[in-house]
Amino acid sequence: MFFLAPLVGILCSLLWRMEHQGSNWNLILTVTTPAKLVKDKWLTASLLSVLSIGWIAMIYLFTGKILGLPGDVPELFWIRMVSAVLCLAAITAVQSMLSMLFHSFAFPIALAFAGSFAGLELTVKGAYYASPYSMLIYGMGSTSITGELNFPLLLTSCCFFILAALTVSVLALKRMDIRTHV
């Protein structure tokens, strides 16, 4: 799951790339509101991210069946998948905000890589709730030996990061003086 955040960073940078070229900011903001634009970009990135984690889950389940592993799929697997979806929604909100704010295509992706490294360190230190990148690592159980999951704290942290990133994005877009480089 370490490389999933940079993948989301690439997706969000691609979604905002068109607005950073020419006079597209002016055009898009005459058609829609900043809140709707931010919400739609976030929902698109979240849906595509959820499809990617769904694909990973299908491969996991299919491989288990091919190998003939006995028993049913553990309940913890489904809880981990739900936590991954929530964490991906938080990461896409943050990455979408970064991709909107920075005109560079690669800089938000680099921040996602750095966030994954910092997230791993935060998770190991027990502060997984401090960053959406560490929440994904924790939520998927990448560092858990016992399988414990503090779902209420994870849910609260995800909601905080989603609301904070979307609010900052909308406020920044409302206050931003769009300049064109035509």
Secondary structure, DSSP 8 states (H G I E B T S, - for coil): -TTHHHHHHHHHHHHHHGGGSTTHHHHHHHHS-HHHHHHHHHHHHHHHHHHHHHHHHHHHHHHHHHHT--S---HHHHHHHHHHHHHHHHHHHHHHHHHHH---SHHHHHHHHHHHHHHHHHHHTT-GGG-HHHHHHHHTTTT-SS----HHHHHHHHHHHHHHHHHHHHHHHHH-------
